[in-house]
Amino acid sequence: MREKSDISLRGLAAGAAVIVVGIAVSIGAAALIATNVPSPATGASSGEPPKIEGPALQTSAHQDLQAYLRDTSARLSSFGRVDADHVHIPIERAMQILAKGRER
């Protein structure tokens, strides 16, 4: 004698049919909306592609680099306050403090 199965083929077929119909209705509704609803132009350009200007070039790159290096060097070799809770110290002094801390 055959043992009765716990799976109902009729129920399985009905569930598959519900899923297939749901997918078909979703695709049909999306297609209907896409064809009947006009899409507005978005953004400030009203659908026109943006005009891209060229890059802003440095006119005095050498002087800018020299000023940057001078400012960086001055900051690395001087004391100063960053904000109410922090200060910066010369890098040589910071290395001395770290070396003294590791000796202990």
N, CA, C and O atoms as a GROMACS GRO file, in nm:
protein
  416
    1MET      N    1   0.082  -0.118   0.000
    1MET     CA    2   0.000   0.000   0.000
    1MET      C    3   0.088   0.125   0.000
    1MET      O    4   0.187   0.132   0.072
    2ARG      N    5   0.048   0.225  -0.082
    2ARG     CA    6   0.125   0.349  -0.088
    2ARG      C    7   0.092   0.441   0.027
    2ARG      O    8  -0.023   0.448   0.071
    3GLU      N    9   0.194   0.511   0.076
    3GLU     CA   10   0.173   0.606   0.184
    3GLU      C   11   0.122   0.737   0.125
    3GLU      O   12   0.167   0.779   0.019
    4LYS      N   13   0.029   0.801   0.194
    4LYS     CA   14  -0.029   0.926   0.147
    4LYS      C   15   0.073   1.039   0.167
    4LYS      O   16   0.136   1.048   0.272
    5SER      N   17   0.088   1.126   0.066
    5SER     CA   18   0.185   1.236   0.069
    5SER      C   19   0.128   1.354   0.147
    5SER      O   20   0.007   1.378   0.145
    6ASP      N   21   0.216   1.429   0.215
    6ASP     CA   22   0.174   1.549   0.287
    6ASP      C   23   0.159   1.669   0.193
    6ASP      O   24   0.100   1.770   0.232
    7ILE      N   25   0.210   1.660   0.073
    7ILE     CA   26   0.206   1.771  -0.022
    7ILE      C   27   0.088   1.753  -0.115
    7ILE      O   28   0.071   1.649  -0.177
    8SER      N   29   0.006   1.856  -0.123
    8SER     CA   30  -0.109   1.852  -0.212
    8SER      C   31  -0.069   1.913  -0.345
    8SER      O   32  -0.030   2.030  -0.351
    9LEU      N   33  -0.077   1.836  -0.451
    9LEU     CA   34  -0.041   1.886  -0.583
    9LEU      C   35  -0.137   1.995  -0.628
    9LEU      O   36  -0.097   2.090  -0.696
   10ARG      N   37  -0.263   1.983  -0.590
   10ARG     CA   38  -0.362   2.084  -0.624
   10ARG      C   39  -0.328   2.217  -0.555
   10ARG      O   40  -0.336   2.324  -0.616
   11GLY      N   41  -0.290   2.211  -0.429
   11GLY     CA   42  -0.252   2.333  -0.356
   11GLY      C   43  -0.124   2.393  -0.410
   11GLY      O   44  -0.112   2.516  -0.420
   12LEU      N   45  -0.027   2.310  -0.446
   12LEU     CA   46   0.098   2.357  -0.504
   12LEU      C   47   0.073   2.427  -0.638
   12LEU      O   48   0.132   2.531  -0.665
   13ALA      N   49  -0.013   2.371  -0.720
   13ALA     CA   50  -0.047   2.430  -0.849
   13ALA      C   51  -0.121   2.563  -0.829
   13ALA      O   52  -0.096   2.659  -0.902
   14ALA      N   53  -0.209   2.569  -0.732
   14ALA     CA   54  -0.283   2.693  -0.706
   14ALA      C   55  -0.188   2.802  -0.657
   14ALA      O   56  -0.202   2.918  -0.698
   15GLY      N   57  -0.093   2.770  -0.573
   15GLY     CA   58   0.004   2.869  -0.526
   15GLY      C   59   0.092   2.920  -0.639
   15GLY      O   60   0.119   3.040  -0.648
   16ALA      N   61   0.137   2.829  -0.726
   16ALA     CA   62   0.218   2.869  -0.841
   16ALA      C   63   0.138   2.959  -0.933
   16ALA      O   64   0.192   3.056  -0.986
   17ALA      N   65   0.009   2.927  -0.954
   17ALA     CA   66  -0.076   3.009  -1.040
   17ALA      C   67  -0.094   3.149  -0.983
   17ALA      O   68  -0.091   3.247  -1.058
   18VAL      N   69  -0.111   3.161  -0.852
   18VAL     CA   70  -0.125   3.292  -0.788
   18VAL      C   71   0.002   3.374  -0.808
   18VAL      O   72  -0.006   3.493  -0.837
   19ILE      N   73   0.118   3.312  -0.794
   19ILE     CA   74   0.244   3.384  -0.812
   19ILE      C   75   0.261   3.430  -0.956
   19ILE      O   76   0.299   3.544  -0.980
   20VAL      N   77   0.232   3.343  -1.052
   20VAL     CA   78   0.246   3.378  -1.194
   20VAL      C   79   0.149   3.491  -1.230
   20VAL      O   80   0.188   3.584  -1.301
   21VAL      N   81   0.025   3.484  -1.184
   21VAL     CA   82  -0.073   3.589  -1.213
   21VAL      C   83  -0.029   3.721  -1.148
   21VAL      O   84  -0.044   3.827  -1.209
   22GLY      N   85   0.023   3.716  -1.029
   22GLY     CA   86   0.069   3.837  -0.962
   22GLY      C   87   0.183   3.904  -1.038
   22GLY      O   88   0.185   4.026  -1.053
   23ILE      N   89   0.277   3.824  -1.086
   23ILE     CA   90   0.389   3.880  -1.164
   23ILE      C   91   0.338   3.940  -1.294
   23ILE      O   92   0.381   4.049  -1.333
   24ALA      N   93   0.246   3.872  -1.362
   24ALA     CA   94   0.191   3.922  -1.488
   24ALA      C   95   0.116   4.052  -1.467
   24ALA      O   96   0.130   4.144  -1.547
   25VAL      N   97   0.036   4.061  -1.361
   25VAL     CA   98  -0.038   4.184  -1.333
   25VAL      C   99   0.059   4.298  -1.301
   25VAL      O  100   0.036   4.411  -1.346
   26SER      N  101   0.165   4.272  -1.227
   26SER     CA  102   0.263   4.375  -1.193
   26SER      C  103   0.334   4.427  -1.317
   26SER      O  104   0.350   4.548  -1.334
   27ILE      N  105   0.376   4.337  -1.405
   27ILE     CA  106   0.444   4.378  -1.528
   27ILE      C  107   0.348   4.456  -1.618
   27ILE      O  108   0.387   4.557  -1.677
   28GLY      N  109   0.223   4.410  -1.628
   28GLY     CA  110   0.124   4.481  -1.710
   28GLY      C  111   0.096   4.620  -1.657
   28GLY      O  112   0.085   4.715  -1.735
   29ALA      N  113   0.082   4.634  -1.524
   29ALA     CA  114   0.056   4.766  -1.465
   29ALA      C  115   0.174   4.859  -1.486
   29ALA      O  116   0.154   4.977  -1.514
   30ALA      N  117   0.294   4.809  -1.472
   30ALA     CA  118   0.413   4.892  -1.493
   30ALA      C  119   0.423   4.938  -1.638
   30ALA      O  120   0.456   5.053  -1.663
   31ALA      N  121   0.394   4.850  -1.732
   31ALA     CA  122   0.398   4.885  -1.874
   31ALA      C  123   0.290   4.988  -1.905
   31ALA      O  124   0.314   5.082  -1.981
   32LEU      N  125   0.172   4.972  -1.849
   32LEU     CA  126   0.062   5.065  -1.871
   32LEU      C  127   0.097   5.204  -1.817
   32LEU      O  128   0.071   5.305  -1.883
   33ILE      N  129   0.153   5.209  -1.700
   33ILE     CA  130   0.192   5.337  -1.642
   33ILE      C  131   0.304   5.402  -1.722
   33ILE      O  132   0.301   5.522  -1.746
   34ALA      N  133   0.402   5.323  -1.764
   34ALA     CA  134   0.516   5.378  -1.838
   34ALA      C  135   0.475   5.435  -1.973
   34ALA      O  136   0.533   5.533  -2.019
   35THR      N  137   0.375   5.376  -2.036
   35THR     CA  138   0.334   5.425  -2.168
   35THR      C  139   0.234   5.539  -2.161
   35THR      O  140   0.226   5.618  -2.255
   36ASN      N  141   0.157   5.551  -2.055
   36ASN     CA  142   0.051   5.651  -2.048
   36ASN      C  143   0.082   5.774  -1.964
   36ASN      O  144   0.013   5.875  -1.977
   37VAL      N  145   0.183   5.768  -1.880
   37VAL     CA  146   0.217   5.882  -1.794
   37VAL      C  147   0.342   5.949  -1.850
   37VAL      O  148   0.447   5.885  -1.857
   38PRO      N  149   0.332   6.076  -1.890
   38PRO     CA  150   0.452   6.144  -1.943
   38PRO      C  151   0.552   6.170  -1.832
   38PRO      O  152   0.514   6.204  -1.720
   39SER      N  153   0.679   6.155  -1.864
   39SER     CA  154   0.782   6.180  -1.763
   39SER      C  155   0.829   6.324  -1.776
   39SER      O  156   0.867   6.367  -1.885
   40PRO      N  157   0.828   6.398  -1.666
   40PRO     CA  158   0.870   6.539  -1.673
   40PRO      C  159   1.022   6.551  -1.684
   40PRO      O  160   1.096   6.464  -1.639
   41ALA      N  161   1.065   6.661  -1.744
   41ALA     CA  162   1.209   6.689  -1.747
   41ALA      C  163   1.252   6.723  -1.605
   41ALA      O  164   1.183   6.797  -1.535
   42THR      N  165   1.363   6.669  -1.563
   42THR     CA  166   1.407   6.691  -1.426
   42THR      C  167   1.526   6.784  -1.423
   42THR      O  168   1.600   6.795  -1.520
   43GLY      N  169   1.545   6.850  -1.312
   43GLY     CA  170   1.662   6.934  -1.290
   43GLY      C  171   1.645   7.074  -1.344
   43GLY      O  172   1.545   7.108  -1.407
   44ALA      N  173   1.745   7.154  -1.317
   44ALA     CA  174   1.742   7.295  -1.356
   44ALA      C  175   1.759   7.314  -1.506
   44ALA      O  176   1.725   7.420  -1.558
   45SER      N  177   1.810   7.214  -1.576
   45SER     CA  178   1.838   7.229  -1.719
   45SER      C  179   1.718   7.195  -1.806
   45SER      O  180   1.728   7.204  -1.928
   46SER      N  181   1.606   7.156  -1.749
   46SER     CA  182   1.485   7.119  -1.822
   46SER      C  183   1.512   7.012  -1.926
   46SER      O  184   1.458   7.017  -2.037
   47GLY      N  185   1.593   6.917  -1.893
   47GLY     CA  186   1.620   6.806  -1.982
   47GLY      C  187   1.739   6.826  -2.073
   47GLY      O  188   1.780   6.732  -2.140
   48GLU      N  189   1.796   6.946  -2.079
   48GLU     CA  190   1.914   6.972  -2.161
   48GLU      C  191   2.038   6.920  -2.090
   48GLU      O  192   2.045   6.929  -1.968
   49PRO      N  193   2.134   6.865  -2.162
   49PRO     CA  194   2.256   6.822  -2.096
   49PRO      C  195   2.333   6.942  -2.042
   49PRO      O  196   2.334   7.048  -2.104
   50PRO      N  197   2.398   6.928  -1.927
   50PRO     CA  198   2.470   7.042  -1.868
   50PRO      C  199   2.591   7.079  -1.951
   50PRO      O  200   2.655   6.994  -2.012
   51LYS      N  201   2.622   7.207  -1.952
   51LYS     CA  202   2.741   7.255  -2.019
   51LYS      C  203   2.856   7.251  -1.918
   51LYS      O  204   2.849   7.315  -1.813
   52ILE      N  205   2.959   7.176  -1.949
   52ILE     CA  206   3.071   7.158  -1.857
   52ILE      C  207   3.185   7.247  -1.902
   52ILE      O  208   3.234   7.237  -2.014
   53GLU      N  209   3.228   7.335  -1.812
   53GLU     CA  210   3.339   7.423  -1.842
   53GLU      C  211   3.469   7.352  -1.811
   53GLU      O  212   3.472   7.253  -1.739
   54GLY      N  213   3.577   7.403  -1.867
   54GLY     CA  214   3.709   7.345  -1.843
   54GLY      C  215   3.754   7.369  -1.700
   54GLY      O  216   3.692   7.446  -1.627
   55PRO      N  217   3.861   7.302  -1.660
   55PRO     CA  218   3.910   7.318  -1.522
   55PRO      C  219   3.971   7.456  -1.501
   55PRO      O  220   4.023   7.518  -1.594
   56ALA      N  221   3.965   7.502  -1.378
   56ALA     CA  222   4.030   7.629  -1.343
   56ALA      C  223   4.179   7.599  -1.322
   56ALA      O  224   4.216   7.521  -1.234
   57LEU      N  225   4.261   7.661  -1.402
   57LEU     CA  226   4.404   7.635  -1.394
   57LEU      C  227   4.473   7.735  -1.303
   57LEU      O  228   4.429   7.849  -1.292
   58GLN      N  229   4.580   7.691  -1.238
   58GLN     CA  230   4.659   7.781  -1.155
   58GLN      C  231   4.740   7.872  -1.246
   58GLN      O  232   4.795   7.830  -1.348
   59THR      N  233   4.744   7.998  -1.207
   59THR     CA  234   4.823   8.092  -1.287
   59THR      C  235   4.964   8.106  -1.232
   59THR      O  236   5.055   8.146  -1.305
   60SER      N  237   4.984   8.074  -1.104
   60SER     CA  238   5.117   8.087  -1.044
   60SER      C  239   5.145   7.965  -0.957
   60SER      O  240   5.154   7.975  -0.835
   61ALA      N  241   5.158   7.851  -1.021
   61ALA     CA  242   5.176   7.725  -0.948
   61ALA      C  243   5.303   7.725  -0.864
   61ALA      O  244   5.302   7.677  -0.751
   62HIS      N  245   5.412   7.779  -0.917
   62HIS     CA  246   5.538   7.778  -0.844
   62HIS      C  247   5.526   7.862  -0.716
   62HIS      O  248   5.571   7.819  -0.610
   63GLN      N  249   5.467   7.980  -0.726
   63GLN     CA  250   5.452   8.066  -0.608
   63GLN      C  251   5.356   8.001  -0.507
   63GLN      O  252   5.378   8.010  -0.386
   64ASP      N  253   5.250   7.937  -0.556
   64ASP     CA  254   5.156   7.870  -0.465
   64ASP      C  255   5.225   7.757  -0.390
   64ASP      O  256   5.203   7.740  -0.270
   65LEU      N  257   5.306   7.679  -0.459
   65LEU     CA  258   5.380   7.570  -0.396
   65LEU      C  259   5.478   7.624  -0.292
   65LEU      O  260   5.488   7.569  -0.182
   66GLN      N  261   5.550   7.729  -0.326
   66GLN     CA  262   5.646   7.787  -0.232
   66GLN      C  263   5.575   7.839  -0.107
   66GLN      O  264   5.625   7.820   0.004
   67ALA      N  265   5.461   7.904  -0.123
   67ALA     CA  266   5.385   7.955  -0.008
   67ALA      C  267   5.336   7.839   0.078
   67ALA      O  268   5.342   7.847   0.201
   68TYR      N  269   5.289   7.732   0.016
   68TYR     CA  270   5.242   7.616   0.090
   68TYR      C  271   5.356   7.552   0.170
   68TYR      O  272   5.339   7.521   0.287
   69LEU      N  273   5.471   7.534   0.106
   69LEU     CA  274   5.585   7.473   0.175
   69LEU      C  275   5.634   7.562   0.288
   69LEU      O  276   5.672   7.511   0.394
   70ARG      N  277   5.634   7.693   0.268
   70ARG     CA  278   5.677   7.786   0.373
   70ARG      C  279   5.582   7.778   0.493
   70ARG      O  280   5.627   7.773   0.607
   71ASP      N  281   5.450   7.777   0.467
   71ASP     CA  282   5.352   7.769   0.576
   71ASP      C  283   5.361   7.635   0.650
   71ASP      O  284   5.353   7.631   0.772
   72THR      N  285   5.379   7.527   0.575
   72THR     CA  286   5.389   7.395   0.637
   72THR      C  287   5.514   7.384   0.722
   72THR      O  288   5.510   7.332   0.834
   73SER      N  289   5.624   7.433   0.670
   73SER     CA  290   5.749   7.429   0.746
   73SER      C  291   5.739   7.512   0.873
   73SER      O  292   5.787   7.471   0.979
   74ALA      N  293   5.678   7.630   0.863
   74ALA     CA  294   5.661   7.716   0.981
   74ALA      C  295   5.576   7.646   1.086
   74ALA      O  296   5.605   7.655   1.205
   75ARG      N  297   5.471   7.578   1.044
   75ARG     CA  298   5.385   7.511   1.141
   75ARG      C  299   5.455   7.392   1.206
   75ARG      O  300   5.437   7.367   1.325
   76LEU      N  301   5.537   7.319   1.128
   76LEU     CA  302   5.608   7.203   1.184
   76LEU      C  303   5.718   7.243   1.281
   76LEU      O  304   5.760   7.161   1.364
   77SER      N  305   5.765   7.365   1.273
   77SER     CA  306   5.877   7.406   1.359
   77SER      C  307   5.838   7.513   1.460
   77SER      O  308   5.926   7.583   1.511
   78SER      N  309   5.708   7.529   1.489
   78SER     CA  310   5.667   7.633   1.584
   78SER      C  311   5.562   7.580   1.680
   78SER      O  312   5.502   7.475   1.658
   79PHE      N  313   5.542   7.656   1.788
   79PHE     CA  314   5.436   7.628   1.884
   79PHE      C  315   5.315   7.710   1.845
   79PHE      O  316   5.328   7.817   1.786
   80GLY      N  317   5.195   7.660   1.877
   80GLY     CA  318   5.075   7.738   1.848
   80GLY      C  319   4.951   7.669   1.902
   80GLY      O  320   4.952   7.549   1.929
   81ARG      N  321   4.845   7.747   1.917
   81ARG     CA  322   4.719   7.695   1.967
   81ARG      C  323   4.630   7.658   1.848
   81ARG      O  324   4.612   7.737   1.756
   82VAL      N  325   4.575   7.536   1.853
   82VAL     CA  326   4.483   7.490   1.750
   82VAL      C  327   4.341   7.534   1.786
   82VAL      O  328   4.272   7.593   1.704
   83ASP      N  329   4.299   7.504   1.909
   83ASP     CA  330   4.171   7.549   1.962
   83ASP      C  331   4.185   7.559   2.114
   83ASP      O  332   4.297   7.556   2.165
   84ALA      N  333   4.075   7.569   2.185
   84ALA     CA  334   4.079   7.589   2.330
   84ALA      C  335   4.145   7.473   2.404
   84ALA      O  336   4.201   7.492   2.511
   85ASP      N  337   4.140   7.352   2.347
   85ASP     CA  338   4.191   7.234   2.416
   85ASP      C  339   4.320   7.178   2.357
   85ASP      O  340   4.382   7.091   2.419
   86HIS      N  341   4.364   7.225   2.240
   86HIS     CA  342   4.477   7.163   2.172
   86HIS      C  343   4.580   7.266   2.126
   86HIS      O  344   4.546   7.378   2.089
   87VAL      N  345   4.706   7.224   2.130
   87VAL     CA  346   4.815   7.306   2.078
   87VAL      C  347   4.899   7.220   1.986
   87VAL      O  348   4.894   7.097   1.992
   88HIS      N  349   4.978   7.286   1.899
   88HIS     CA  350   5.073   7.209   1.820
   88HIS      C  351   5.213   7.248   1.863
   88HIS      O  352   5.238   7.361   1.903
   89ILE      N  353   5.304   7.151   1.855
   89ILE     CA  354   5.441   7.174   1.898
   89ILE      C  355   5.534   7.134   1.783
   89ILE      O  356   5.494   7.062   1.692
   90PRO      N  357   5.658   7.183   1.787
   90PRO     CA  358   5.752   7.145   1.681
   90PRO      C  359   5.771   6.994   1.676
   90PRO      O  360   5.767   6.926   1.778
   91ILE      N  361   5.791   6.943   1.559
   91ILE     CA  362   5.800   6.799   1.540
   91ILE      C  363   5.921   6.740   1.613
   91ILE      O  364   5.915   6.628   1.664
   92GLU      N  365   6.032   6.815   1.619
   92GLU     CA  366   6.150   6.767   1.692
   92GLU      C  367   6.118   6.749   1.840
   92GLU      O  368   6.160   6.651   1.902
   93ARG      N  369   6.044   6.844   1.897
   93ARG     CA  370   6.008   6.835   2.038
   93ARG      C  371   5.913   6.717   2.061
   93ARG      O  372   5.924   6.647   2.162
   94ALA      N  373   5.822   6.694   1.971
   94ALA     CA  374   5.728   6.583   1.984
   94ALA      C  375   5.803   6.450   1.981
   94ALA      O  376   5.770   6.359   2.057
   95MET      N  377   5.903   6.438   1.894
   95MET     CA  378   5.981   6.314   1.888
   95MET      C  379   6.060   6.293   2.016
   95MET      O  380   6.076   6.180   2.061
   96GLN      N  381   6.113   6.403   2.076
   96GLN     CA  382   6.185   6.390   2.203
   96GLN      C  383   6.093   6.340   2.313
   96GLN      O  384   6.130   6.253   2.392
   97ILE      N  385   5.971   6.395   2.318
   97ILE     CA  386   5.874   6.353   2.421
   97ILE      C  387   5.840   6.206   2.403
   97ILE      O  388   5.834   6.131   2.501
   98LEU      N  389   5.817   6.163   2.278
   98LEU     CA  390   5.785   6.021   2.254
   98LEU      C  391   5.902   5.931   2.290
   98LEU      O  392   5.881   5.825   2.350
   99ALA      N  393   6.022   5.970   2.256
   99ALA     CA  394   6.140   5.889   2.287
   99ALA      C  395   6.160   5.879   2.437
   99ALA      O  396   6.196   5.772   2.487
  100LYS      N  397   6.139   5.987   2.508
  100LYS     CA  398   6.155   5.986   2.655
  100LYS      C  399   6.050   5.896   2.718
  100LYS      O  400   6.078   5.827   2.816
  101GLY      N  401   5.928   5.895   2.662
  101GLY     CA  402   5.820   5.810   2.716
  101GLY      C  403   5.848   5.663   2.695
  101GLY      O  404   5.807   5.581   2.777
  102ARG      N  405   5.917   5.627   2.588
  102ARG     CA  406   5.945   5.485   2.558
  102ARG      C  407   6.064   5.433   2.639
  102ARG      O  408   6.078   5.312   2.656
  103GLU      N  409   6.148   5.523   2.687
  103GLU     CA  410   6.263   5.480   2.764
  103GLU      C  411   6.223   5.424   2.899
  103GLU      O  412   6.294   5.341   2.956
  104ARG      N  413   6.113   5.466   2.950
  104ARG     CA  414   6.070   5.425   3.084
  104ARG      C  415   6.020   5.286   3.089
  104ARG      O  416   5.980   5.238   3.195
   0.00000   0.00000   0.00000
